[in-house]
């Protein structure tokens, strides 16, 4: 008999048609997952998803001095899936963690904005319309087409701010090639050309649940973790090496199958093929300024999922999600008092990260915008003879939505490869 190898295990997932959970009944996978067709194979490094049960041991005092009984109680699926960060791969889970509905790319043209000129100082200036009112936001990744200056076409430009009359001066990174002659025939599209954006809303929250299957093809065994809610995510961005992503799940049950019943998802979509994120590519802006001394960053959203037992059934009636707690940490080379004073003076700052999958001008990319956060420390370690580092843990807060191009949210994510 074969023994299973990790290389032969694949992870597949699919959203349920409804995110609601029935308190006194488990979902029926064959119908509630819209059958076994579809699904998506997920690129991964590891998974700790498993079925856990409460257990109870008898405390009866007996003259034979032995344990009389041991019982199983309520069951839950718990654990996480982790992998390298790549555009288009993890966005479904980010959307679920935000409890929001993703928005599609905004496409504008000279009909909306009249004309545009570019400046190598880092701006595009439109002659008409209001880019914010028309849907552009800080953190968007925009691309132009049909500009006379071809170098500015099919190129990612990260929106870093708005100014001027009717917000028509749009600051971007990288700086475009200067073209002082107004272009009156062009299109500009956010989120790359067809990507998605999502942020935590203030109301209208959406509940989602997933079926997550781990299939071992070498031994033909399937473990389907059912009615799984996303409990948040952790994004790690080291200065060198690949960015990573970890998504925790909490579900209600696990189904096991083999032979003709395995795998459950019989025709899943193939893994995404986008490049992996390396934090050395891209940009990091701290409080509106580009920072070149950051040595690492991590962002964690924790929804604190819980699932309490009830009498009369061995599965939980609901998986409750708490408020979105977004925390993280920045590490940087120590160069002046600026970052220390962010902590000393309890200064509210912002973080905008732009992460690309390659060095190409139109690379698949992800942006993460935290419009309002406070630093919880500024520890400058005194070690060795080389560069000294400052460590700054932070807590992100709900943005006020009053700054130009900002949503009233804690975090906004754009993914040019999301669908």
Secondary structure, DSSP 8 states (H G I E B T S, - for coil): -----GGGEEEEEEE-S-----TTS---HHHHTTSSEEEEEE--SEE--EEEEEEEE-----TT-S---EEEEEEEEEEEEEEE-BTTTSHHHHHHHHTS--EE--EEEHHHH--EEEETTTEEEESSS-TTTTT--TT-EEEEES-SSGGGBT--EEEEEEESGGG-EEEEES----EEEEE-S-EEESSTTT-EEEE--SS------EEEEEEETTTTEEEEEEEEEE-EEEEEEESSSB-EEEEEEEESEEEEEEGGG--SSSEEE------B-BTTSSEEEETTEE-S-EEEEEEEEE---B----TT-SB-S--B----EEEEEEEEE--SSHHHHHHHTT-EEEEEEEEESSSSTT--EEEEEEEEEEE---EE---SSS--EEEEEEEE----S-STT--SSS-EEEETT--
